[in-house]
Structures are given as C-alpha cells and as structure tokens.
Amino acid sequence: MKKELMDILVCPVCKRELQLSVEEENETEIVTGSLYCAKCDVNYPIVDTIPNLLPPDQRH
C-alpha cells in the first residue's frame, strides 16, 4: 500500500480517520501492517501491500 493512500482512506464503517501501523515496508510501499479505527476499535490488516478494508462482519 502506498503511504499516500492515507490521505483518502477512512474506516468503511464510520468513515473516520485510520491510524497506520507499519510492520514491514520497502522503498515504495507498506508491505505488511494494519490500519486501526479508534472509534470502532477495529484493525484492518495490510498483507502483501494490499489493505483489507472489509468490515469485520464481512471477512472470511
């Protein structure tokens, strides 16, 4: 995921700002990590550079 996406990404449930936590990144992208919504208390994983922004009840 490109860091620039943080300017436009919001929680899919409440539309609030997300907090980024980076576990691994390369020169151009975040490879693994998570996006956290404090209001909903939900983590959205970033795996292989792709953020999974499905609401928790729609995952699996």
C-alpha atoms as a printed R data frame, in Angstrom:
   type eleno elety resid chain resno       x       y      z
1  ATOM     1    CA   MET     A     1   0.000   0.000  0.000
2  ATOM     2    CA   LYS     A     2   1.343   3.417 -0.868
3  ATOM     3    CA   LYS     A     3   1.601   5.802  2.095
4  ATOM     4    CA   GLU     A     4  -0.141   8.485  0.030
5  ATOM     5    CA   LEU     A     5  -3.371   6.477  0.331
6  ATOM     6    CA   MET     A     6  -3.582   7.540  3.980
7  ATOM     7    CA   ASP     A     7  -4.827  10.908  2.714
8  ATOM     8    CA   ILE     A     8  -8.004   9.313  1.344
9  ATOM     9    CA   LEU     A     9  -8.571   6.080  3.298
10 ATOM    10    CA   VAL     A    10 -11.215   6.097  6.039
11 ATOM    11    CA   CYS     A    11 -12.932   3.461  8.147
12 ATOM    12    CA   PRO     A    12 -15.516   1.704  5.964
13 ATOM    13    CA   VAL     A    13 -17.958   1.541  8.891
14 ATOM    14    CA   CYS     A    14 -17.877   5.006 10.496
15 ATOM    15    CA   LYS     A    15 -15.874   6.995  7.886
16 ATOM    16    CA   ARG     A    16 -13.377   8.255 10.479
17 ATOM    17    CA   GLU     A    17  -9.611   8.589 10.100
18 ATOM    18    CA   LEU     A    18  -7.464   5.442 10.327
19 ATOM    19    CA   GLN     A    19  -4.159   5.079 12.168
20 ATOM    20    CA   LEU     A    20  -1.335   3.341 10.320
21 ATOM    21    CA   SER     A    21   0.925   0.743 11.948
22 ATOM    22    CA   VAL     A    22   3.781  -0.494  9.750
23 ATOM    23    CA   GLU     A    23   5.422  -3.883 10.286
24 ATOM    24    CA   GLU     A    24   7.364  -4.088  7.008
25 ATOM    25    CA   GLU     A    25   7.933  -1.649  4.169
26 ATOM    26    CA   ASN     A    26  10.160  -1.296  1.146
27 ATOM    27    CA   GLU     A    27  11.281   1.795 -0.792
28 ATOM    28    CA   THR     A    28   7.849   2.441 -2.293
29 ATOM    29    CA   GLU     A    29   5.147   0.634 -0.305
30 ATOM    30    CA   ILE     A    30   3.966  -0.710  3.024
31 ATOM    31    CA   VAL     A    31   4.198  -4.495  2.696
32 ATOM    32    CA   THR     A    32   2.592  -5.560  5.998
33 ATOM    33    CA   GLY     A    33   0.921  -3.734  8.843
34 ATOM    34    CA   SER     A    34  -2.522  -2.584  9.819
35 ATOM    35    CA   LEU     A    35  -4.954   0.294  9.768
36 ATOM    36    CA   TYR     A    36  -6.778   0.973 13.041
37 ATOM    37    CA   CYS     A    37 -10.070   2.768 13.688
38 ATOM    38    CA   ALA     A    38 -10.139   4.047 17.268
39 ATOM    39    CA   LYS     A    39 -13.890   4.736 17.225
40 ATOM    40    CA   CYS     A    40 -14.850   1.210 16.072
41 ATOM    41    CA   ASP     A    41 -11.848  -0.429 17.816
42 ATOM    42    CA   VAL     A    42 -11.132  -2.461 14.658
43 ATOM    43    CA   ASN     A    43  -7.857  -3.338 12.917
44 ATOM    44    CA   TYR     A    44  -7.768  -3.702  9.136
45 ATOM    45    CA   PRO     A    45  -4.756  -5.781  8.035
46 ATOM    46    CA   ILE     A    46  -2.306  -4.885  5.275
47 ATOM    47    CA   VAL     A    47  -0.949  -8.089  3.700
48 ATOM    48    CA   ASP     A    48   1.350  -8.229  0.659
49 ATOM    49    CA   THR     A    49   0.820  -4.466  0.099
50 ATOM    50    CA   ILE     A    50  -2.998  -4.816 -0.001
51 ATOM    51    CA   PRO     A    51  -5.189  -3.283  2.728
52 ATOM    52    CA   ASN     A    52  -8.246  -5.388  3.598
53 ATOM    53    CA   LEU     A    53 -10.923  -2.816  4.331
54 ATOM    54    CA   LEU     A    54 -13.828  -5.215  4.544
55 ATOM    55    CA   PRO     A    55 -15.924  -4.562  7.659
56 ATOM    56    CA   PRO     A    56 -15.300  -7.210 10.344
57 ATOM    57    CA   ASP     A    57 -18.679  -8.877  9.822
58 ATOM    58    CA   GLN     A    58 -17.910  -9.435  6.115
59 ATOM    59    CA   ARG     A    59 -14.459 -11.043  6.483
60 ATOM    60    CA   HIS     A    60 -13.654 -14.780  5.994
